Each structure stands twice: as C-alpha cells, then as structure tokens.
Amino acid sequence: MITSVLVANRGEIACRVFRTCRELGIRTVAVHSDADDNALHARVADTAVRLPGAAPAETYLRGDLIVKAAVAAGADAVHPGYGFLSENAGFARAVLDAGLVWIGPPPEAIEAMASKTRAKELMGLAPLREVAQGDLPVLVKAAAGGGGRGMRVVRRLEELCAALEGARAEATSAFGDGEVFVEPYIEHGRHVEVQVLADAHGTVWALGTRDCSLQRRHQKVIEEAPAPGLSEGLAEELHALAVRAARAVDYVGAGTVEFLVADGRAHFLEMNTRLQVEHPVTEAVFGIDLVALQIRVAEGHALETDPPCARGHAIEARLYAEDPAHDWAPQTGTVHRLAVPDTVRLDTGYGDGDTIGIHYDPLLAKAVAHAPTRAEAARKLAGALERATLHGPPTNRDLLVRSLRHPEFTAARMDTGFYDRNLADLTEPAPDPYAPLAAALAEAQGPARSRFGGWRNVPSQPQVKRYAMAGEEHEVRYRHGRAGLEADGVRVVRAGADLVVLEVDGIQRRFEVARYGDRVHVNTTTLTALPRFPDPTAQHAPGSLLAPMPGTVVRIAEGLVAGAAVQAGEPLLWLEAMKMEHRITAPVTGTLSALHATPGQQVEPGALLAVVESAP
C-alpha cells in the first residue's frame, strides 16, 4: 500500500494530486525549482525538496534529481502529473529501478504511444515523409509531450524549414526531446477525445468523450464532457477505438485517446499516456476521482467491470495570465487576489501574493462547472468567471466569458478554428465607462486624504485624475461639495476606499475597488493611474520593436544585421517565454536601423529590441 507520494511536477496539477493524497491519508512530497521556492505546491506538501536552478532543463526535466529526491524524502511512489517527464519512458523506468511505485502506465506502453510517430504506426497510420504543394496545409508537431508546444501550421512550402526549426527548439525546451514530424492539417475539425482507465487485470474503461475544440496555438482553452452533437454511432466508434488503442499496448492507468472529427469521421491523432489537464470534467460527469483511481490501480487493485454512469454536463475553462488581444502574450507579476465563487470547482497553483514568473506555463487556474444540462453548465461557469476577483496581471477572463456565451459555442457549432474566426470580436475592448470615476472617488477616500487634515477645497474647484483603460487615456473630474463628493451627471451614493456606489439614470451600481501601486481594479475592469504631468522622455522612436513580455532571445533571423532591408511581417527574432516561442516581426517595410537584441539575452517587458525605419 502506498504511504507517501512525490509529485514530479509543479503548479496546479501538483496541488490537485496532493489534495487527493491528503484525503486518502497519504503523505506528500513536492519538488521545486529555485523559482518555485515559495510556490503553493511547495507550501502545501508535507515535505519539499529543492531542485537547484530555474529553467525546466535544470529542474523538472532532471529525472535523476527527482528520483534522488523521492528516495531521500522517503516516498514510496511517484506521480508524474502532466507535461515535463510525464510521458518519458526512461524516467518511468528510473522510478521503478529505484524500487518505487510508478503511478502511470508501463514504460513499454509509454514508448509505444507517447511518441506520436510510433503511435500512428501502431494504429496503421504514418506521418508524411515528404511534403509537396498538394499536401498543404500541413502540421509540424512534436513527437513527445503536448500542450500545443512544438506545433506549427504550414501553408506555404517556403515556410516549412523555419517551422521545423522552431518546433524542434520549442519541443527540446519543453520536453527535452526535439523529434518532430509532419502530418496533414485538417481544418475546421473538432478535437474530441476519450478518457480511458485500465487496470492490470484486463479491464479497460472508456469514460465518455470530451470536446476540446476551443484552442489557441493548438493549446486547449475550454473543454467539456460529453462532447456535444455526436451521433450515437460515432460516440461508440470513438469508445471502441480508444479501448483498442489501450489494449494494443497492454495499457495500465489513466490515458486519453485524441481524435479530430470532421464530416462525421474520426481521425486518430495520438494517445496521451498521462492524466490530462481537462480531467476534472470527466470526474464531474462520472462522479469519480481519477487521481484516487490511478493510485488504486498502481497498488494493484482491480476496477469494477463497468464504469459508473455519466450524469449531466461539465465545462472547464483555463484561466491564463495572458493578453489574447496581443498575440496571446503571456503576462507576469504578482497575483494579489484570486477568488472564484464556490458554485464552481477551482484548481490552481497560486495563492494570494504569489508571483507568476517567466520560466513556466502561464496557466493561472482551471474553473469547472457541472450542471444537469450543457446550457446550464455554460451559464454557471460564465457567471462565476464574471464574478471572480482577479487582481494581478492581465488574464483571458473576458475572453472566456464571451466564448461561453458566443452563438457558435451555445449552439455547439464550434471547431478548432473558433478563435481564428472570432478573436477580434471576442477581444474587442468593453471597459466600464464609470470605472475611472469610481477609481478616482475611491482614491479620494483612501489614506492620502489624511495628509490634508480634512477637505479644504473650494466647492467649485474640480479634482482631476487620469487613467489608462483599454489602451486609451481617460480624464475624470469630481468636486468636494458641501454635501460630499459630486460628479456631473452621476449621484455619488457612497464613496469608500474599496467600495463606491453610483446612481446613473436612477439605477444604483456598485464598484469594488482595489489598488496596487498604479494598477487599479474596479470590478472586472483594470486601469492604470497616470501621473498628472506625463514624462516627455518616456518615448520611443517610430518603428521601435519592444519586448511584449519578459523572456529570452533564443535566435535572430539568419544574416540579420543593422542596415538590412526588411519586409512588413518578416520574422526578425524569436523570444521564448513560459515555454513558448514568440515571433517578433517587422512592423513596416524598410530598413533595420538598429538591432539591440542578442541570442541568450534576458529581456524585460518594454525592452528595446530593434528599430525599423519605414521605406520612403
């Protein structure tokens, strides 16, 4: 019987596994990098072991160090989570060779299925060995790992070499394996998968379907179970194919078989030999704990002959610290406050005061709603996200709420091109026009007031505050009248440092206000307080390319030097941030007048990378 589990991972999945372990009375061991020294997963574990360094290659991809940590901490089992080494057969063998229990499939099954190229061959399929014009579009894909990393869509033959190079670099950084392959790219398909769970006694469960079609950069954003709109025959076919894949490799444990569904046909993609990020929707629908079942299977217990019955519908939304309107740029900074109504399940790896750094995925949390019907689940989840308190870096919260209410989604007509078609509308700024006034009135009631020893302003003298909101500057005015604070066209019902109530056209509206430095959160709107007199030196020359996020310059376009001619949209350099590569392209056609970036350079947001002068 397992008594102590080390989770070879970090963030929300480590915290999620620890939660089940505590419920089962199992001691927990965390590993953490130096960057995660005070991370939530390290704090909630019974024991934590340091992995020196910060980059994944130095820490969470070092199987040798993790096995040593497990032995030193007295763990008798290792759970890999997802990502990192979760689909690494060599790591699984090292765990078993150390006399520990591996809470995952046999290494042989991982070898057969974790490499997508070998998995396709096992299922009677094969990747493209050569690519001709008639094969386009194609998808370059990492053979190991998942999460959208190491993937590129190629629509022109001349882009293939660069796509292969970029995918290899990203896959090596994320998984320690740079093998990639090429397959046909099916557009406007639905991403549908089947959760399987198998024991060592010959039982294989197919735990329904999940739809994961809403993706950005090939990484899932919203997932649900069951997949809506599938015919009974197609659902049965998917279940049968998933069970066949598991039996083909004598699979044991939890895994997921993924398909693209187009024109009523299923196309096998891959089998993920691990727990998926979206496993909570299956847990909600079937009323099970997949981690607890993984542990029971690893202990040698047999599953019941048949899985439990499914009930209702569940939807999960991944809350990322990112800016969808600006190429999904990941964001860093302090999570001052993270709270979601208890009507939904929240899995997170962050607590109030924690910092989102540059080294790892920007996943902040997962919110999951379960209800009798799909429409009720979507309504519950959208409402909870809308009411969530998220004080810190920008997130994709508004995108999630709008996605859940979009006609394509509510009618179950979505596919993997959903965000390509709808991103502009889904990210159209819609700030609250009264948020700047509420922020100003709250500030007027804050600690700064005491410095003046009471209000001494002439009633007719307006106070002026300036805020940046949704990329625009807003100026608000209010007065300290004899009856209190006054603002034109609005009745100030209440003005406190953290709560402002305004009456607009006879309707009272509440504004919860929180300020951290110059960042002000007013309900779901975020503003930046601006100085009274702008700094005239805070300017950059036209054509300046600034780092959109903190990261590392991983490479510069071949032969690129100052003075070179460039075309608008031409990739000039690549940044790696949070395990993803981001292209920096020329904003206009012209001449590269300055190149400040160098490979390996660490840059902060706003750092000047290069300057392109427009052609006359």
C-alpha positions, 0 to 999 in steps of 0.5 A, a space after each residue: 500500500 502506498 504511504 507517501 507520494 512525490 509529485 514530479 511536477 509543479 503548479 496546479 496539477 501538483 496541488 490537485 494530486 496532493 489534495 487527493 493524497 491528503 484525503 486518502 491519508 497519504 503523505 506528500 512530497 513536492 519538488 521545486 525549482 529555485 523559482 518555485 521556492 515559495 510556490 503553493 505546491 511547495 507550501 502545501 506538501 508535507 515535505 519539499 525538496 529543492 531542485 537547484 536552478 530555474 529553467 525546466 532543463 535544470 529542474 523538472 526535466 532532471 529525472 535523476 534529481 527527482 528520483 534522488 529526491 523521492 528516495 531521500 524524502 522517503 516516498 514510496 511512489 511517484 506521480 508524474 502529473 502532466 507535461 515535463 517527464 510525464 510521458 518519458 519512458 526512461 524516467 518511468 523506468 528510473 522510478 521503478 529501478 529505484 524500487 518505487 511505485 510508478 503511478 502511470 502506465 508501463 514504460 513499454 506502453 509509454 514508448 509505444 504511444 507517447 511518441 506520436 510517430 510510433 503511435 500512428 504506426 501502431 494504429 496503421 497510420 504514418 506521418 508524411 515523409 515528404 511534403 509537396 504543394 498538394 499536401 498543404 496545409 500541413 502540421 509540424 508537431 512534436 513527437 513527445 509531450 503536448 500542450 500545443 508546444 512544438 506545433 506549427 501550421 504550414 501553408 506555404 512550402 517556403 515556410 516549412 524549414 523555419 517551422 521545423 526549426 522552431 518546433 524542434 527548439 520549442 519541443 527540446 525546451 519543453 520536453 527535452 526531446 526535439 523529434 518532430 514530424 509532419 502530418 496533414 492539417 485538417 481544418 475546421 475539425 473538432 478535437 474530441 477525445 476519450 478518457 480511458 482507465 485500465 487496470 492490470 487485470 484486463 479491464 479497460 474503461 472508456 469514460 465518455 468523450 470530451 470536446 476540446 475544440 476551443 484552442 489557441 496555438 493548438 493549446 486547449 482553452 475550454 473543454 467539456 464532457 460529453 462532447 456535444 452533437 455526436 451521433 450515437 454511432 460515432 460516440 461508440 466508434 470513438 469508445 471502441 477505438 480508444 479501448 483498442 488503442 489501450 489494449 494494443 499496448 497492454 495499457 495500465 492507468 489513466 490515458 486519453 485517446 485524441 481524435 479530430 472529427 470532421 464530416 462525421 469521421 474520426 481521425 486518430 491523432 495520438 494517445 496521451 499516456 498521462 492524466 490530462 489537464 481537462 480531467 476534472 470534467 470527466 470526474 464531474 460527469 462520472 462522479 469519480 476521482 481519477 487521481 484516487 483511481 490511478 493510485 488504486 490501480 498502481 497498488 494493484 487493485 482491480 476496477 469494477 467491470 463497468 464504469 459508473 454512469 455519466 450524469 449531466 454536463 461539465 465545462 472547464 475553462 483555463 484561466 491564463 495570465 495572458 493578453 489574447 488581444 496581443 498575440 496571446 502574450 503571456 503576462 507576469 507579476 504578482 497575483 494579489 487576489 484570486 477568488 472564484 465563487 464556490 458554485 464552481 470547482 477551482 484548481 490552481 497553483 497560486 495563492 494570494 501574493 504569489 508571483 507568476 514568473 517567466 520560466 513556466 506555463 502561464 496557466 493561472 487556474 482551471 474553473 469547472 462547472 457541472 450542471 444537469 444540462 450543457 446550457 446550464 453548465 455554460 451559464 454557471 461557469 460564465 457567471 462565476 468567471 464574471 464574478 471572480 476577483 482577479 487582481 494581478 496581471 492581465 488574464 483571458 477572463 473576458 475572453 472566456 466569458 464571451 466564448 461561453 456565451 458566443 452563438 457558435 459555442 451555445 449552439 455547439 457549432 464550434 471547431 478548432 478554428 473558433 478563435 481564428 474566426 472570432 478573436 477580434 470580436 471576442 477581444 474587442 475592448 468593453 471597459 466600464 465607462 464609470 470605472 475611472 470615476 469610481 477609481 478616482 472617488 475611491 482614491 479620494 477616500 483612501 489614506 492620502 486624504 489624511 495628509 490634508 487634515 480634512 477637505 479644504 477645497 473650494 466647492 467649485 474647484 474640480 479634482 482631476 485624475 487620469 487613467 489608462 483603460 483599454 489602451 486609451 487615456 481617460 480624464 475624470 473630474 469630481 468636486 468636494 461639495 458641501 454635501 460630499 463628493 459630486 460628479 456631473 451627471 452621476 449621484 455619488 451614493 457612497 464613496 469608500 476606499 474599496 467600495 463606491 456606489 453610483 446612481 446613473 439614470 436612477 439605477 444604483 451600481 456598485 464598484 469594488 475597488 482595489 489598488 496596487 501601486 498604479 494598477 487599479 481594479 474596479 470590478 472586472 475592469 483594470 486601469 492604470 493611474 497616470 501621473 498628472 504631468 506625463 514624462 516627455 522622455 518616456 518615448 520611443 522612436 517610430 518603428 521601435 520593436 519592444 519586448 511584449 513580455 519578459 523572456 529570452 532571445 533564443 535566435 535572430 533571423 539568419 544574416 540579420 544585421 543593422 542596415 538590412 532591408 526588411 519586409 512588413 511581417 518578416 520574422 526578425 527574432 524569436 523570444 521564448 517565454 513560459 515555454 513558448 516561442 514568440 515571433 517578433 516581426 517587422 512592423 513596416 517595410 524598410 530598413 533595420 536601423 538598429 538591432 539591440 537584441 542578442 541570442 541568450 539575452 534576458 529581456 524585460 517587458 518594454 525592452 528595446 529590441 530593434 528599430 525599423 525605419 519605414 521605406 520612403 
